Amino acid sequence: MNVIGRAKKDLQLTCAVLLVVGAAGPAAAATVTIEEIVKSGDPVPGRSAGIVFVGGSYVQPPSINDLGEVVFRAKSGPSSADAEGIYVYRPGQPLTVLVDTAGNRTTEVPGHDGASFYQFVHTTANNAPLLNNVGDVVFWARFHDPSSGTYPYGLFATTTTGGPIVKLVDTTTSVPAQDESTKFSNLFIDPLGNMPASLNDSGEVVFWGNFNLSGALHHGVYGTTVNGGTPVLLADSTQTIHPVDQPSTYTFITVSSEFAINNSGTVAFSGQFRPGTALLTGIFTVPVTGGDVTTEAFRLWPAPGSETTDHSYSDDFSGPDINNAGTIVFRNRPDGGWGLYAVNASGEHSRIVDNFGDFLVPNRLEEAYFDVINFATINEAGQMGCFARVSNSGKSNDQGIYAADVGDGSLQVVADKESIPPGLNPLSDAELRYFDGGGSAAINDDGHMAFWASGVDESGLLLNGVYFYDACAMEPVRIVDSTTAQADLGHSGAFSPDLYQFGDVRSGHYRSINNDNDVAFLAKFGGSTSSDFGMYIAHVTTEEFTAAIVVSAVKHTVGSGAHPGSTKTPLEDIEVCAYDKSEGSCALTDCGGISHQHYACIALGDLDGDGTADTEPCDPVNCCTTDGSGVCTIDLLPGDYIVISADATKTVLPDPLGVSAGDLADGEVMYKHLQQIERIDGKKVPGKTTRLTGSELLIIEPEFMLWEDTTELYPFVFDSIGDWGVTVTVEPPDGFVADYDSLSEDVADELEAVQFAVTEVGSDLVPTQTTFWVNHKGRQRIVDSNVDIMLTPDYAQSRGFDVAELRAKGLIKERLGAHGQGHGGAR
């Protein structure tokens, strides 16, 4: 697995944004990182060495669920060892085969002794595996039955964790409500070459199949579960029902292979009757467990929403989709026009968008109107991302994708013709032109979308791209396009992306965007043969942080003597991250605390401070990088944080710098300092800051001193606004002697320092107590603090200490070299 860019943060909230470096408060900009799942030429799990993934027309986009699991169909080669397979990626796990035609996971087809899987794709079918949010997988397969010498079809289920393969239904299964001898035929391939099936998060499955009865071909929709068992009839072309507002009962002549199921097990589908010479078509619902069919919309019912002319639904119903609230959306052509409509659980109808002239097209002349409107799926909030063509706008082949809301009838532009492609120069001639390569946009439950678009780049060359629509900022964001594909995806050659954004792309079907704003997509390179391909996940972070921590990072260089000169320089271009320190956080549970002894564990996974990672670091909530003045802003949600900057190379920060930032409130901008002190001998120690107000005085002292000689320098730096007088006293532990009892400095809008030389003559290893007597405008304040003590292994051993005992107490630390390696390591 190859991760391109920063590893994904574990962020689960809505409408969030990442930092803008150096900003003074919460920012607003989505960020994208791309993770490679697999590419052509990679070794195939479960196959012998030399067998690799190959491309071609067999390759289709991956599906993703809310767990971040990705399922896809692929082929392996070379040709002498061709095999088809279904594979799963699970976050943090290696790629795994679920089933393939090479005999992996099972050598027999459930319910058929000696049969083996032969094929996972029909030559005309778009029948990739289905995936729900709990990890159930449903797939179409053809298998070889040696007892009959035939190649039957079937639907099967398994899980992303490698559960048993279960037969749901195949061409040896009896058709429900028919004679036992009536079997399904040519199962699960509809006239358009699709695999019509859908799966909800409860593991309920609805599928379409056909059968022969008395020499006539019939078809219908049926229900089952991922556990198998006898399918149940939902509706078929032998079934008689009594539609609402109709004078009598009728028998379906058509039950569409377009349908959807929600998590309550309600199936929405379209069907058609022919009483005499007339056609009667409608939208219906039925429980997936079987039962009464309910009419939701029907021919000649009033089509809602037109302000100028009364219109009625025609027989041209398509779709539909249904969300968990029971709202159904569908497409219809009232009186020859196009429109998208909704009916809620109470039976109330509403218009989403149509093309009758009284629905204004955003960003276009008043005379413009929608011409063709594609079907779009609905999310849990009642939002959709619709593709539409526009007429009478003064632009040729005018088209775009629009964000629609079933609840309030609003319509927003996601991207339309002549939109500037995200990430490209707005002053150039780059523009988007086409959006209908995959249909309407895929949408998640927060209203964020994923879609394909093409146009021209800044040089006038063909541009293909995958884009994310940030519903909070109401603007598209580039995931990857032709101008960045080679750098972002690691491939060269012509770039052609593909992702699921047509029909039912919600949970349980072909889903390309999940509720964590992860977008799964396929990329093809080098031309139409797609022999070179890759499958990827784009992790998009879009949370709306409502608080911020502004960090100032500075290095203080201190000279020699009791009153040394001191200069400060910004720590530029260092990454600073905020980590959760609340109860149950990684910092507290995995690293054991949030003091300076724990910074390396939290940020680097270095448990014992020896410069090597021995566990996984904690995941930061958000990060920023300091600018030329050493300042950056971390945008956050309210909470308790520890802010740490660590340098894995140890060239800038031999030891991590950290500061606590607790009780960050909603809307608050908190200011924090990261301090490093460099002594005259070149050794760098992390500093901690006490801030006094009434102008301002910063007292910077070492977090700890690492003893590796009998005498060590203890520097203290004062940075002021206004006039201050400071006297410092130090009380080393028994067995240590300071060269001065106290040192004083007057600090007036400047930087000053004092420095003690402390010599070890005994063995009481406890922190050095410090007291600061501060005078400002006639008022005296006393600040008590301390400087921790730590010893290198060599020094501890030379002084006769038990190194293991001190290490157990957290008093041993390696002096880290330029590349983070410890020196003098008696263990």
KOLGU-408054 format. One line per 10 residues: number of its first residue (from 0); for each residue x, y, z of C-alpha. Coordinates in steps of 0.05 Angstrom, whole numbers. Layout:
<recs>
NUM> X,Y,Z | ...;
</recs>
This chain:
<recs>
0> 0,0,0 | 26,69,-18 | 2,131,18 | 13,195,-21 | 15,256,24 | -3,259,98 | -37,199,129 | -111,208,139 | -133,239,204 | -188,205,244;
10> -239,261,236 | -312,244,238 | -348,311,239 | -386,351,188 | -365,412,147 | -295,418,173 | -235,453,144 | -161,446,153 | -112,500,170 | -87,558,130;
20> -14,568,151 | -3,631,191 | -77,650,195 | -101,686,257 | -163,644,267 | -206,586,241 | -194,576,167 | -234,549,108 | -200,503,58 | -211,429,45;
30> -150,384,36 | -141,319,-2 | -93,262,8 | -92,202,-39 | -80,131,-19 | -63,78,-71 | -100,12,-62 | -71,-27,-120 | -43,-17,-190 | -30,-59,-250;
40> 33,-101,-242 | 24,-110,-167 | 26,-182,-141 | -41,-215,-132 | -58,-241,-63 | -67,-316,-61 | -29,-327,-126 | 41,-351,-138 | 100,-305,-151 | 98,-272,-220;
50> 22,-268,-223 | 2,-195,-225 | -59,-151,-234 | -74,-134,-307 | -120,-82,-337 | -167,-81,-396 | -242,-74,-402 | -252,-120,-343 | -229,-66,-295 | -285,-26,-262;
60> -284,26,-206 | -282,5,-134 | -338,11,-82 | -326,39,-12 | -365,36,53 | -366,77,117 | -314,31,149 | -265,53,94 | -267,-17,64 | -260,-21,-12;
70> -284,-79,-55 | -268,-87,-129 | -265,-137,-185 | -200,-148,-222 | -162,-196,-267 | -94,-227,-259 | -44,-252,-310 | -1,-263,-350 | -48,-296,-400 | -22,-365,-385;
80> -48,-358,-314 | -109,-313,-324 | -158,-311,-267 | -216,-267,-246 | -225,-247,-174 | -259,-202,-123 | -213,-167,-75 | -220,-125,-11 | -178,-71,20 | -188,-57,94;
90> -154,2,127 | -88,-19,157 | -93,-89,128 | -60,-120,66 | -101,-131,4 | -141,-195,8 | -176,-240,-42 | -249,-255,-26 | -257,-306,-81 | -226,-320,-149;
100> -229,-369,-206 | -160,-396,-187 | -191,-433,-128 | -175,-386,-72 | -221,-384,-11 | -263,-442,-37 | -255,-493,-91 | -329,-508,-92 | -391,-467,-105 | -441,-471,-47;
110> -498,-518,-62 | -462,-552,-121 | -415,-609,-106 | -352,-605,-148 | -371,-539,-182 | -320,-483,-186 | -326,-409,-200 | -314,-394,-273 | -329,-320,-284 | -347,-257,-244;
120> -366,-214,-303 | -416,-223,-359 | -389,-199,-425 | -442,-144,-430 | -453,-131,-356 | -434,-77,-307 | -438,-127,-249 | -385,-107,-199 | -394,-132,-127 | -441,-96,-79;
130> -417,-72,-10 | -455,-47,51 | -433,-10,114 | -425,-71,157 | -379,-107,108 | -428,-153,71 | -409,-166,-1 | -457,-192,-55 | -429,-213,-122 | -452,-242,-188;
140> -416,-304,-212 | -419,-358,-265 | -394,-427,-245 | -378,-492,-279 | -421,-551,-258 | -383,-615,-279 | -444,-659,-265 | -484,-626,-321 | -427,-594,-361 | -464,-527,-357;
150> -444,-458,-334 | -501,-432,-290 | -508,-361,-261 | -518,-341,-189 | -515,-289,-135 | -470,-302,-75 | -453,-267,-10 | -391,-263,34 | -360,-212,81 | -300,-166,77;
160> -269,-204,134 | -270,-270,95 | -335,-301,120 | -364,-363,87 | -389,-358,15 | -465,-364,15 | -509,-380,-44 | -567,-331,-48 | -599,-354,-112 | -578,-385,-178;
170> -608,-415,-241 | -626,-478,-204 | -669,-441,-153 | -744,-446,-159 | -781,-381,-173 | -823,-359,-113 | -899,-365,-121 | -889,-411,-182 | -888,-486,-190 | -827,-520,-160;
180> -803,-538,-229 | -800,-465,-253 | -729,-441,-246 | -695,-374,-256 | -662,-367,-324 | -604,-323,-347 | -605,-295,-277 | -588,-223,-256 | -571,-194,-324 | -622,-143,-346;
190> -633,-120,-418 | -584,-62,-407 | -529,-109,-386 | -530,-90,-312 | -531,-132,-250 | -596,-108,-217 | -589,-122,-143 | -584,-78,-81 | -563,-90,-9 | -579,-52,55;
200> -541,-47,120 | -586,-100,152 | -561,-151,102 | -626,-153,63 | -620,-162,-12 | -668,-146,-69 | -653,-174,-138 | -684,-177,-208 | -689,-242,-247 | -728,-273,-304;
210> -759,-340,-318 | -798,-379,-371 | -870,-398,-358 | -913,-433,-411 | -866,-410,-466 | -867,-337,-445 | -811,-298,-412 | -829,-265,-345 | -789,-225,-295 | -795,-195,-226;
220> -760,-170,-163 | -748,-215,-104 | -721,-209,-33 | -671,-250,7 | -615,-238,57 | -540,-248,58 | -552,-310,100 | -587,-344,42 | -652,-382,47 | -713,-385,3;
230> -725,-319,-36 | -792,-285,-31 | -834,-253,-85 | -839,-177,-83 | -869,-164,-152 | -868,-199,-219 | -902,-201,-286 | -951,-255,-263 | -975,-215,-203 | -1041,-178,-199;
240> -1049,-115,-157 | -1100,-60,-149 | -1064,7,-159 | -1089,69,-122 | -1145,107,-159 | -1154,53,-211 | -1220,18,-225 | -1195,-53,-222 | -1137,-100,-212 | -1081,-107,-263;
250> -1022,-153,-277 | -953,-123,-285 | -925,-130,-355 | -860,-98,-334 | -824,-95,-268 | -764,-50,-277 | -694,-73,-259 | -682,-3,-229 | -699,-4,-155 | -672,14,-87;
260> -677,-11,-15 | -669,28,50 | -646,4,117 | -717,-8,140 | -725,-59,84 | -772,-18,40 | -761,-30,-34 | -780,23,-84 | -788,2,-157 | -825,22,-221;
270> -873,-22,-258 | -922,-21,-316 | -991,-50,-332 | -1028,-55,-398 | -1103,-58,-389 | -1128,-63,-460 | -1087,-17,-505 | -1069,33,-451 | -1004,36,-412 | -1007,49,-337;
280> -940,61,-302 | -922,80,-232 | -874,79,-173 | -888,27,-120 | -860,3,-53 | -860,-65,-21 | -826,-95,41 | -765,-136,23 | -795,-192,65 | -856,-193,19;
290> -926,-164,28 | -973,-113,0 | -950,-69,-57 | -963,6,-45 | -972,56,-101 | -929,118,-90 | -937,154,-158 | -978,138,-219 | -992,158,-290 | -1035,221,-297;
300> -1028,240,-224 | -1013,316,-219 | -939,331,-224 | -924,381,-169 | -890,448,-172 | -905,482,-238 | -928,554,-229 | -954,567,-299 | -985,503,-327 | -1016,441,-297;
310> -976,379,-315 | -988,306,-301 | -940,248,-294 | -929,208,-357 | -914,134,-365 | -839,149,-368 | -819,135,-295 | -746,118,-281 | -704,109,-219 | -724,108,-164;
320> -684,117,-100 | -707,116,-27 | -672,140,36 | -681,116,108 | -733,169,122 | -776,137,68 | -770,194,18 | -771,168,-53 | -743,206,-112 | -754,189,-185;
330> -751,218,-254 | -811,229,-299 | -829,264,-364 | -894,301,-351 | -925,323,-417 | -859,312,-453 | -815,351,-404 | -763,326,-356 | -766,330,-281 | -743,300,-215;
340> -796,290,-162 | -802,265,-91 | -855,232,-49 | -845,229,26 | -867,177,77 | -933,214,85 | -948,209,11 | -936,284,-3 | -906,299,-72 | -857,355,-88;
350> -818,379,-147 | -742,378,-142 | -726,407,-210 | -759,407,-279 | -753,441,-346 | -819,477,-356 | -789,546,-358 | -809,572,-289 | -750,539,-255 | -692,588,-261;
360> -624,560,-280 | -570,587,-233 | -515,629,-266 | -553,635,-332 | -599,682,-369 | -671,686,-345 | -693,654,-411 | -649,592,-400 | -683,528,-380 | -663,457,-363;
370> -667,410,-423 | -646,340,-401 | -643,322,-327 | -609,258,-306 | -633,216,-248 | -596,228,-183 | -593,191,-117 | -618,220,-51 | -581,223,16 | -609,220,86;
380> -619,295,90 | -659,296,25 | -603,325,-18 | -583,306,-89 | -529,322,-140 | -563,327,-208 | -534,330,-277 | -573,373,-327 | -565,402,-396 | -586,475,-406;
390> -620,505,-467 | -629,577,-490 | -570,602,-449 | -527,629,-505 | -476,573,-494 | -468,512,-538 | -474,443,-504 | -487,478,-438 | -488,430,-378 | -471,424,-305;
400> -481,389,-239 | -528,421,-189 | -540,410,-114 | -615,402,-101 | -652,398,-35 | -718,360,-32 | -739,396,31 | -733,469,10 | -731,465,-66 | -665,502,-70;
410> -615,492,-126 | -540,508,-124 | -487,503,-177 | -436,449,-162 | -398,461,-228 | -422,482,-296 | -395,497,-365 | -339,547,-364 | -326,537,-289 | -253,545,-272;
420> -224,476,-256 | -206,474,-182 | -132,481,-172 | -118,516,-238 | -103,589,-252 | -169,628,-253 | -137,679,-300 | -121,626,-353 | -167,597,-406 | -176,532,-368;
430> -249,511,-361 | -294,452,-348 | -340,432,-404 | -370,362,-395 | -400,328,-334 | -443,271,-362 | -390,217,-369 | -417,181,-307 | -485,212,-297 | -506,253,-236;
440> -459,263,-177 | -449,213,-121 | -468,243,-54 | -458,226,20 | -503,241,79 | -469,308,93 | -484,332,22 | -412,328,-2 | -406,300,-73 | -357,266,-119;
450> -360,273,-195 | -322,267,-259 | -312,326,-306 | -270,343,-368 | -250,407,-403 | -185,441,-422 | -126,459,-379 | -84,523,-377 | -49,503,-442 | -113,486,-479;
460> -100,411,-473 | -153,360,-456 | -167,358,-381 | -198,299,-344 | -209,302,-269 | -243,275,-207 | -271,329,-162 | -301,335,-93 | -357,385,-78 | -350,415,-9;
470> -423,427,11 | -402,472,69 | -358,519,28 | -404,507,-32 | -345,499,-80 | -311,442,-117 | -243,416,-96 | -194,380,-141 | -179,308,-122 | -135,294,-183;
480> -134,316,-255 | -92,309,-318 | -44,363,-294 | -29,329,-228 | -40,255,-243 | 33,236,-253 | 55,270,-188 | -5,250,-147 | -15,179,-172 | 55,160,-194;
490> 36,142,-266 | 51,174,-333 | 12,173,-397 | -58,195,-415 | -101,200,-352 | -174,177,-351 | -211,172,-285 | -274,133,-270 | -319,128,-209 | -390,107,-193;
500> -438,166,-199 | -498,138,-235 | -562,105,-212 | -562,79,-141 | -494,98,-113 | -515,98,-40 | -499,48,14 | -506,-24,-10 | -494,-12,-83 | -439,19,-125;
510> -416,73,-77 | -357,119,-92 | -361,167,-32 | -373,149,40 | -393,190,101 | -321,201,121 | -310,239,55 | -268,183,26 | -275,178,-50 | -257,113,-85;
520> -239,118,-158 | -205,82,-216 | -151,114,-258 | -131,89,-327 | -66,110,-360 | -37,108,-429 | -99,103,-472 | -165,67,-481 | -138,-4,-469 | -129,14,-395;
530> -75,-39,-389 | -42,8,-339 | -89,25,-282 | -93,42,-209 | -147,43,-155 | -145,97,-103 | -179,128,-43 | -179,203,-36 | -186,224,36 | -218,293,39;
540> -217,333,104 | -273,385,107 | -290,397,179 | -310,466,203 | -264,481,261 | -292,534,308 | -230,547,350 | -156,555,338 | -88,553,371 | -37,603,345;
550> 33,575,357 | 97,616,360 | 161,574,357 | 227,606,375 | 299,585,388 | 338,624,441 | 414,623,434 | 448,637,500 | 521,656,508 | 570,643,565;
560> 573,670,636 | 523,687,690 | 493,744,648 | 501,718,577 | 477,752,515 | 416,721,484 | 385,723,415 | 322,692,388 | 307,666,318 | 241,636,293;
570> 237,561,283 | 216,564,211 | 183,508,171 | 172,460,228 | 108,420,233 | 67,431,296 | 9,384,313 | -47,385,365 | -62,318,399 | -122,301,440;
580> -105,296,514 | -175,282,541 | -192,221,583 | -183,158,542 | -139,191,489 | -79,158,458 | -33,207,495 | -59,184,562 | -74,111,550 | -18,91,502;
590> 37,138,523 | 19,146,596 | 17,222,602 | 29,290,572 | 94,314,605 | 158,325,567 | 177,251,579 | 117,232,535 | 124,280,477 | 167,232,436;
600> 118,175,446 | 58,218,427 | 89,249,364 | 139,196,342 | 120,131,375 | 186,133,413 | 168,102,481 | 236,105,515 | 267,167,484 | 324,131,449;
610> 309,162,381 | 275,100,350 | 201,87,341 | 177,25,377 | 102,37,372 | 52,75,329 | 50,150,344 | -16,181,365 | -58,210,308 | -57,286,309;
620> -123,322,306 | -95,376,261 | -27,405,243 | 5,468,215 | 74,488,190 | 108,551,217 | 122,608,170 | 183,654,166 | 165,685,233 | 158,618,267;
630> 82,625,272 | 25,581,248 | -47,567,266 | -79,500,282 | -153,500,269 | -191,457,318 | -256,440,351 | -265,457,425 | -228,408,470 | -165,391,510;
640> -101,387,471 | -26,380,476 | 13,416,422 | 78,383,400 | 131,394,347 | 179,337,334 | 233,327,283 | 244,255,262 | 313,273,234 | 334,309,299;
650> 371,361,258 | 328,419,281 | 295,392,344 | 337,339,380 | 279,335,430 | 206,349,416 | 178,415,439 | 110,415,472 | 59,456,509 | -8,441,541;
660> -70,474,511 | -128,453,554 | -200,476,554 | -200,507,485 | -270,537,479 | -316,546,420 | -296,608,381 | -232,617,422 | -164,634,392 | -111,610,441;
670> -38,632,437 | 18,584,455 | 94,586,454 | 143,531,436 | 213,548,461 | 280,518,449 | 344,540,485 | 412,530,453 | 471,536,501 | 541,560,487;
680> 564,488,480 | 514,478,422 | 468,432,461 | 394,446,451 | 343,436,505 | 267,444,502 | 241,504,541 | 176,517,578 | 143,585,585 | 111,623,642;
690> 73,685,618 | 59,744,663 | 14,800,641 | 9,873,656 | 48,889,596 | 81,820,585 | 139,780,610 | 157,711,584 | 200,669,630 | 233,613,590;
700> 269,558,628 | 291,488,609 | 239,432,613 | 296,388,637 | 371,385,638 | 406,324,610 | 468,310,652 | 527,281,616 | 583,316,654 | 596,336,726;
710> 577,409,711 | 518,432,670 | 494,502,651 | 423,522,671 | 401,582,627 | 339,625,639 | 314,674,587 | 267,734,597 | 229,765,539 | 190,827,558;
720> 143,882,536 | 151,938,588 | 198,945,646 | 208,885,692 | 258,865,746 | 271,791,756 | 312,755,809 | 322,680,801 | 341,632,856 | 356,559,845;
730> 354,504,896 | 390,443,866 | 379,376,901 | 424,352,955 | 492,335,926 | 488,390,873 | 518,459,880 | 502,523,840 | 555,576,829 | 506,631,851;
740> 449,630,901 | 411,681,858 | 419,723,795 | 380,786,776 | 364,823,711 | 326,885,691 | 287,872,628 | 257,930,589 | 226,914,521 | 284,868,507;
750> 313,798,514 | 358,782,573 | 384,718,605 | 418,692,667 | 455,627,673 | 476,582,731 | 531,530,730 | 509,471,772 | 559,419,794 | 543,349,818;
760> 578,326,881 | 525,278,908 | 469,234,886 | 399,262,900 | 366,259,831 | 305,304,839 | 284,367,800 | 319,432,814 | 271,481,847 | 268,550,817;
770> 238,614,844 | 228,678,804 | 219,743,844 | 187,790,793 | 178,865,802 | 134,905,755 | 105,974,767 | 116,969,842 | 83,902,848 | 121,838,866;
780> 101,769,843 | 133,702,860 | 134,645,810 | 154,576,834 | 177,524,783 | 227,469,773 | 275,440,721 | 273,364,714 | 337,324,715 | 355,267,668;
790> 421,229,657 | 452,197,597 | 466,122,608 | 542,133,605 | 541,188,656 | 496,150,703 | 541,90,698 | 604,132,710 | 574,160,774 | 557,91,801;
800> 482,94,791 | 440,33,772 | 421,50,700 | 363,0,697 | 334,28,761 | 339,100,736 | 310,80,669 | 250,50,704 | 240,117,739 | 243,155,673;
810> 309,189,690 | 351,160,634 | 353,193,566 | 399,185,506 | 436,246,479 | 409,243,407 | 456,257,350 | 442,291,284 | 401,234,258 | 365,214,321;
820> 413,159,343 | 430,152,417 | 501,157,441 | 533,124,501 | 479,74,511 | 492,30,572 | 426,-7,577;
</recs>
